[in-house]
Amino acid sequence: MKLHRGCDVMPDDSGLVCRQARLGGVILGFFFAAAFAGMPMLVWWFQGPWFFVVVGGLMAAVIVPILLGDLRARYRDTNWLLWIRPDVIWINLRSYQDRSPLDSPSVVELKDGDIAELQRRVERYTVPGSEGGRVRYKLESLEVELRDADTSEISEAIADGRRRRQPEQTLLGFVKSRSNVTFYSVSLPSAKVIRIAWHGGQGHGVSPGLRHILDLLAGRVKIAEAADERRPDWSQLSDAELDDQILSLVCAGNRIAAIKLLVRRRGYSTTQAHQFVEELTARHNAPSPPRDASTAD
């Protein structure tokens, strides 16, 4: 197992490349862009209040370029997640939204012998809805269990990617904006497991499908039986399950859902919940402590 800089590894035609689906991004991007752009026009057409036309137009002028920027990001060469070659598997830890330089360690090289087993994991859970009730999610992930338990370098690389400052962008030709990365596909739920969100959840959609990937790798590494975890409804989670769900949402970048859980289940104010999630995010993305030299062996 080795860690490489992103600029030193770029997929070519020598293997199968998995990436955030471009077609799905096109459909969603144009759908939401058309919705935001068309809203003020509809209000004007039906002779609605001019105030809503102006506000809707300003919102569209800001949000539509962001949506189109996200769409462009899906077509960049850096939008790849897994590269399967005959002799090695590469995992890209960077989010496709990350526009920072590629000079930091962000690509994991795994030989077949580094992998203990692969597993398809399905998680079903709910979060509070905007107006009460619940929103149901189903997330399909690929879990890569490693033989070597020391994944401190990978942990640090993931944390560094989430702390990395993004370059400024210009909106409307003069408005400077610096967006944060909010879409994460790779996490490290335990010391020996790399989890790659594949399909579902908060907008994950990797192509090709996970079943095809596991069939392709079945002759090379051990494929474990699929795991299907059904969590209780958000309103019925125990304290331990609630803590785990909040941390899972924060790790996935879905801080809004985590805040809603804290407000609805713990009675936090929105400000308190936001502060708690920010602190939890900072702790989770903090640098890993240095290994004790006396235990390095």
C-alpha positions in Angstrom: 0.0 0.0 0.0 1.4 3.4 -1.1 0.2 7.0 -1.1 0.9 9.2 -4.1 0.4 12.8 -5.1 -2.7 13.4 -7.3 -0.5 15.0 -10.0 1.5 11.8 -10.3 -1.4 9.5 -11.0 -3.8 10.1 -13.9 -6.0 7.2 -15.3 -5.5 6.2 -18.9 -6.9 3.4 -21.1 -5.0 0.6 -19.4 -7.8 -0.2 -17.0 -11.4 0.5 -15.9 -12.1 3.9 -14.5 -15.0 4.6 -12.1 -16.2 8.2 -11.7 -19.1 10.3 -10.6 -21.6 9.7 -13.4 -21.5 12.5 -15.9 -24.9 11.9 -17.5 -26.7 12.0 -14.2 -24.9 15.2 -13.4 -26.0 16.8 -16.7 -29.6 15.8 -16.1 -29.7 17.1 -12.5 -27.7 20.2 -13.2 -29.8 21.4 -16.1 -33.0 20.5 -14.2 -32.2 22.6 -11.1 -30.6 25.3 -13.3 -33.8 25.5 -15.3 -35.9 25.5 -12.2 -34.1 28.4 -10.6 -33.8 30.4 -13.8 -37.5 29.8 -14.7 -38.9 30.7 -11.3 -38.7 34.5 -11.6 -40.0 34.3 -15.2 -43.1 32.4 -14.1 -43.7 35.0 -11.3 -43.4 37.8 -13.9 -45.6 35.9 -16.4 -48.4 35.5 -13.8 -48.0 39.2 -12.8 -46.8 38.3 -9.3 -45.2 40.9 -7.0 -42.1 42.6 -8.5 -40.2 42.0 -5.3 -40.3 38.2 -5.8 -39.2 38.6 -9.4 -36.2 40.6 -8.4 -35.3 38.3 -5.5 -35.8 35.2 -7.7 -33.7 36.7 -10.4 -30.8 37.5 -8.0 -31.0 34.0 -6.6 -30.9 32.5 -10.0 -27.9 34.7 -11.0 -25.9 33.3 -8.1 -27.1 29.7 -7.9 -27.2 28.8 -11.6 -23.5 29.5 -12.1 -22.7 27.4 -9.1 -24.8 24.5 -10.5 -23.1 24.8 -13.9 -19.7 24.9 -12.2 -20.5 21.6 -10.4 -21.5 20.2 -13.8 -18.2 21.2 -15.3 -16.4 19.7 -12.4 -17.8 16.2 -13.4 -16.1 16.5 -16.7 -12.6 17.3 -15.4 -9.9 14.7 -15.6 -9.7 14.7 -11.8 -13.2 13.3 -11.6 -12.3 9.7 -11.0 -12.7 7.5 -7.9 -11.4 4.1 -8.7 -9.0 2.9 -11.4 -8.8 -0.9 -11.8 -5.7 -2.1 -13.6 -4.7 -5.7 -14.1 -2.0 -5.5 -11.4 -3.1 -2.7 -9.1 -6.1 -0.8 -7.8 -6.0 3.0 -7.3 -8.3 4.9 -5.0 -8.7 8.7 -5.4 -9.4 10.3 -2.0 -10.2 13.7 -3.5 -13.7 15.0 -4.0 -14.5 15.8 -7.6 -15.5 19.3 -6.3 -11.9 19.9 -5.1 -10.3 22.6 -7.3 -7.1 22.9 -5.3 -3.7 21.9 -6.7 -2.9 18.2 -7.2 0.4 18.4 -5.4 -0.7 16.7 -2.1 -0.9 12.9 -1.3 -4.4 11.9 -2.4 -4.2 8.6 -4.3 -3.9 5.2 -2.7 -2.2 2.4 -4.5 -3.3 -1.1 -3.6 -1.8 -4.4 -4.8 -4.2 -7.3 -4.7 -2.2 -8.7 -1.8 -2.9 -5.5 0.3 -6.7 -6.3 0.2 -8.2 -8.7 2.7 -11.6 -8.6 1.1 -14.2 -6.4 -0.7 -17.8 -6.0 0.4 -20.9 -4.4 -0.9 -22.6 -2.5 2.0 -26.1 -1.1 1.9 -27.2 1.3 4.6 -30.8 2.5 5.0 -31.6 5.4 7.3 -33.8 8.4 7.8 -33.3 12.0 8.7 -35.8 14.7 9.7 -37.7 16.4 6.9 -37.8 20.1 6.4 -41.5 20.3 7.5 -41.6 17.4 9.9 -41.8 13.8 9.0 -38.8 12.0 7.6 -36.6 11.6 4.5 -35.5 8.1 3.6 -32.1 7.3 2.2 -30.4 4.2 0.9 -26.7 4.3 0.4 -24.7 1.6 -1.4 -21.0 1.6 -0.7 -17.9 -0.5 -1.5 -15.9 -1.4 1.6 -12.2 -2.3 1.1 -10.8 -4.2 4.1 -7.0 -4.0 4.2 -4.5 -6.5 5.6 -2.4 -3.8 7.1 -4.1 -2.1 10.1 -1.9 1.0 9.8 -3.9 3.5 7.7 -2.7 6.6 9.5 -1.4 8.1 6.3 -4.7 7.6 4.5 -6.5 9.1 7.5 -4.3 12.2 7.4 -4.7 12.5 3.6 -8.5 12.4 3.9 -8.5 15.0 6.7 -6.1 17.2 4.8 -8.4 17.2 1.8 -11.3 18.3 3.9 -9.4 21.1 5.5 -7.9 22.3 2.2 -8.7 25.9 1.3 -10.4 26.2 -2.1 -9.3 28.8 -4.7 -11.5 31.8 -5.3 -14.1 31.9 -8.1 -15.7 34.9 -9.8 -19.5 35.0 -10.1 -21.4 37.5 -12.2 -18.1 38.8 -13.5 -17.2 40.6 -10.3 -18.4 38.7 -7.2 -15.6 36.8 -5.5 -16.6 33.5 -4.0 -14.8 30.7 -2.2 -16.9 27.6 -2.0 -16.3 24.7 0.4 -16.2 21.1 -0.7 -19.4 19.4 0.6 -19.4 16.1 -1.4 -17.2 13.3 -0.1 -17.1 9.8 -1.5 -14.2 8.2 0.5 -14.1 7.8 4.3 -12.2 5.6 6.8 -14.8 4.2 9.2 -12.2 2.0 11.0 -8.5 1.5 11.0 -8.6 -1.2 8.4 -11.5 -0.2 6.1 -11.8 2.3 3.3 -15.4 3.0 2.5 -16.3 4.4 -1.0 -19.9 5.7 -1.3 -21.2 4.4 -4.6 -24.8 5.0 -5.2 -27.7 6.8 -3.4 -27.4 8.8 -0.1 -27.0 12.5 -0.8 -26.5 12.3 -4.5 -23.8 9.7 -5.0 -23.8 8.0 -8.4 -20.7 6.3 -9.6 -20.4 4.6 -12.9 -20.2 1.7 -13.7 -22.4 0.0 -11.1 -20.9 -1.7 -8.0 -22.1 -5.2 -8.8 -20.1 -5.0 -12.1 -17.0 -4.0 -10.2 -17.3 -6.8 -7.8 -17.8 -9.3 -10.6 -14.7 -7.9 -12.3 -12.6 -8.3 -9.2 -14.0 -11.7 -8.0 -11.1 -13.7 -9.5 -8.5 -11.5 -7.9 -9.5 -10.8 -4.3 -12.0 -12.2 -1.8 -15.5 -10.9 -2.1 -17.4 -11.0 1.2 -21.1 -11.5 1.5 -23.1 -8.3 1.1 -24.1 -6.4 4.2 -27.5 -4.7 4.6 -27.8 -2.4 7.6 -31.3 -1.0 8.3 -31.1 1.7 11.0 -34.2 2.5 13.1 -36.2 5.6 12.2 -34.4 8.8 13.3 -37.0 9.3 16.0 -36.3 5.9 17.5 -32.5 5.8 17.5 -30.9 5.1 20.8 -28.3 7.6 22.1 -25.4 5.5 20.8 -27.1 5.0 17.4 -27.9 8.7 17.3 -24.2 9.6 18.0 -23.1 7.2 15.3 -25.7 8.6 12.8 -24.6 12.2 13.4 -20.9 11.3 13.0 -21.7 9.3 9.8 -23.6 12.3 8.3 -20.7 14.7 9.2 -18.2 12.4 7.6 -20.3 12.3 4.5 -20.5 16.1 4.4 -24.2 16.2 5.1 -24.0 18.7 8.0 -27.5 20.1 7.5 -29.1 16.7 8.3 -26.8 16.3 11.3 -27.9 19.7 12.6 -31.6 18.7 12.1 -31.1 15.6 14.2 -29.5 17.5 17.0 -32.3 20.0 17.0 -35.1 17.5 16.8 -33.6 14.8 19.1 -31.4 16.6 21.5 -33.3 19.8 21.8 -30.4 22.0 20.7 -31.1 25.4 19.2 -30.0 25.8 15.6 -27.0 27.9 16.7 -25.9 25.3 19.3 -26.4 22.5 16.8 -24.4 24.3 14.1 -21.6 25.0 16.6 -21.5 21.4 17.7 -21.3 20.1 14.1 -18.6 22.6 13.3 -16.6 21.4 16.3 -17.2 17.7 15.4 -16.1 18.4 11.9 -12.9 20.1 13.1 -12.1 17.2 15.5 -12.7 14.6 12.7 -10.5 16.6 10.3 -7.7 17.3 12.8 -4.3 15.9 12.0 -3.6 12.4 13.2 -1.3 12.2 16.3 2.2 11.0 15.4 2.9 7.3 15.8 4.9 6.3 18.9 8.4 5.3 17.6 8.5 2.6 20.3 5.4 0.9 18.8 6.2 1.4 15.1 7.5 -2.1 14.8 
